[in-house]
Amino acid sequence: MPTHRNRLSPSGLNPGCLLPLVALLAVGAAAAEPAIHRYPATGSIEVAFTPGDRIDRLVAGAIDAARHEVLVQAYSFTDHAIARALVRARSRGVAVRVVADREQARQLPQNVLPELAAGGVEVWLDGNFQAAHNKVVVIDADTPQATTITGSYNFTIAAQRGNAENVIVLRDNAPVARAYRENWERLRASALAWSDDALK
């Protein structure tokens, strides 16, 4: 009478028993990976490039239109026109907060962060990464007119006058703005409040 035997792999395990284990591990690995965020394409999209376009004016103009909140993530920040727009927003009652790269704040004596802090803007320094390299402005994320600005463009004179840079402005898309705000809040939570000690 023939007998049925399970074939064993060299390790002594039945290959058929391994399939559910492999599938389970794959599902677990997928669950551990961060989700990619997808949002409906709503509102308008504006793009600008340097050399050629006045991205500095585009960014300052968007800040000047803010009514409730402006959140900024900056790597290098030396552009006084954008800084003045942030201080103007703060002076008219808009909540304005900036998270900037700590090392760039230390290395660039011409950075505008002291100017912002003196103007009542909350400034935080992020030194938790090799580079806090985001360049983002989130405006009025909780409103239908929410605006998100991002791209390669640092908020610097060099980015406007000497570099090849880009920026995209996503207007009237609150879900995207809220996603960027959540990321801003997450990074701000481990950053240092502006002070002389934070620069040491």
C-alpha positions in Angstrom: 0.0 0.0 0.0 1.6 3.3 -1.0 2.4 5.7 1.7 2.3 9.5 1.4 5.2 11.4 2.8 5.6 15.2 3.0 8.8 16.3 1.3 11.1 18.1 3.5 13.5 20.9 2.5 17.2 20.5 3.5 16.3 22.4 6.7 13.8 19.8 7.6 10.7 22.0 7.1 7.8 21.2 4.7 7.9 23.8 1.9 4.1 23.9 1.9 4.2 25.0 5.5 6.5 27.9 4.7 4.1 29.6 2.3 1.7 31.0 4.9 4.7 32.1 7.0 6.2 34.0 4.1 2.9 35.6 3.3 2.5 36.6 6.9 6.0 38.1 7.0 5.3 40.0 3.8 2.1 41.5 5.2 3.9 42.5 8.4 6.7 44.2 6.5 4.1 46.1 4.3 2.3 47.2 7.5 5.5 48.5 9.0 6.3 50.7 6.0 4.9 54.3 6.2 1.9 54.9 4.0 2.0 57.0 0.9 -0.5 59.8 1.2 -2.8 60.4 -1.7 -5.2 63.3 -2.0 -7.7 64.5 -4.6 -6.4 67.0 -7.2 -8.4 70.1 -6.2 -7.8 73.8 -6.4 -5.2 75.4 -8.6 -1.5 74.7 -9.1 1.1 77.3 -9.8 4.7 76.7 -10.7 7.7 79.0 -10.9 11.4 78.6 -11.7 14.6 80.5 -11.2 16.4 82.0 -13.0 13.5 84.0 -14.5 10.5 84.0 -12.2 10.2 86.1 -9.0 9.6 83.2 -6.6 10.5 85.5 -3.7 7.6 87.8 -4.5 5.3 84.8 -5.1 6.1 83.4 -1.6 5.8 86.8 0.1 2.5 87.5 -1.7 1.0 84.3 -0.5 2.1 85.0 3.1 0.6 88.5 2.8 -2.8 86.9 2.0 -2.7 84.7 5.1 -5.5 85.2 7.6 -5.0 82.6 10.4 -1.7 80.7 10.3 1.6 80.4 8.5 3.9 77.5 9.1 7.4 77.5 7.6 10.1 74.8 7.2 13.4 76.2 6.1 16.9 75.0 5.4 18.7 78.2 4.6 16.8 81.4 5.3 18.5 84.7 4.3 15.7 86.4 2.3 14.7 89.6 4.1 11.7 90.2 1.9 10.1 86.9 2.9 11.1 87.4 6.5 9.4 90.8 6.5 6.2 89.2 5.0 6.2 86.8 8.0 6.7 89.6 10.5 3.9 91.6 8.8 1.6 88.6 9.1 2.5 88.2 12.8 1.8 91.9 13.4 -1.8 91.5 12.0 -2.5 88.7 14.3 -1.6 85.6 12.2 0.1 82.8 14.1 3.5 82.5 12.4 5.9 79.6 13.3 9.2 78.6 11.7 11.2 75.4 12.0 14.7 75.9 10.6 17.8 73.7 10.2 19.9 74.2 13.3 23.3 73.8 11.5 22.4 76.3 8.8 21.3 78.8 11.6 24.8 78.4 13.2 26.8 78.6 9.9 25.0 81.5 8.2 25.5 84.7 10.1 23.3 86.5 7.5 20.3 84.3 8.3 17.1 86.1 9.2 16.0 84.0 12.1 17.0 86.6 14.7 14.9 89.1 12.8 12.0 86.8 12.8 12.3 86.1 16.6 12.5 89.8 17.3 9.4 90.3 15.2 7.3 87.9 17.4 7.6 84.9 15.1 8.0 81.6 16.9 11.3 80.0 15.7 12.4 76.5 16.3 15.7 74.8 15.4 15.8 71.2 14.1 19.1 69.5 14.6 17.8 65.9 14.6 18.8 65.0 11.1 21.8 65.3 8.9 19.8 68.1 7.3 16.4 69.5 8.0 16.1 70.1 4.3 12.4 70.9 3.8 11.4 74.1 2.1 7.7 74.5 2.9 5.1 77.2 3.6 1.7 76.1 4.8 -1.0 78.8 5.0 -4.4 78.6 6.6 -4.5 74.8 6.5 -8.0 74.6 8.1 -9.7 76.8 5.5 -11.0 76.1 2.0 -8.3 78.6 0.8 -5.5 76.5 2.3 -2.2 77.0 0.4 1.0 74.8 0.4 4.2 76.0 -1.1 7.1 73.6 -1.6 10.0 72.8 -4.0 13.8 73.1 -4.2 13.7 76.8 -3.5 15.5 77.8 -0.3 14.4 81.1 1.1 17.6 82.8 0.2 18.9 85.6 -2.1 21.1 83.0 -3.8 18.1 80.9 -4.7 16.4 83.9 -6.4 19.4 85.4 -8.1 22.0 82.7 -8.8 20.5 79.2 -8.6 18.3 77.0 -10.8 15.3 76.3 -8.5 11.6 75.5 -8.6 8.5 75.9 -6.5 5.0 74.6 -6.7 2.0 76.4 -5.1 -1.0 74.3 -4.3 -4.0 76.5 -3.6 -7.4 75.6 -2.3 -6.4 72.1 -1.2 -6.9 71.7 2.5 -6.1 68.0 2.8 -2.7 68.5 1.4 -2.1 71.5 3.6 -3.2 69.6 6.6 -0.8 66.7 5.8 2.1 69.2 5.5 1.0 70.8 8.8 1.0 67.4 10.5 4.5 66.8 9.3 5.5 70.3 10.5 4.1 69.6 14.0 5.8 66.2 14.2 9.2 67.8 13.4 8.6 70.8 15.7 7.9 68.5 18.6 11.5 67.4 18.8 13.1 70.8 17.8 14.6 73.4 20.1 13.0 76.7 20.7 15.0 79.7 19.5 17.6 80.8 22.0 21.4 81.5 22.2 21.7 78.1 23.9 19.9 76.3 21.0 22.6 77.7 18.7 25.5 76.2 20.7 
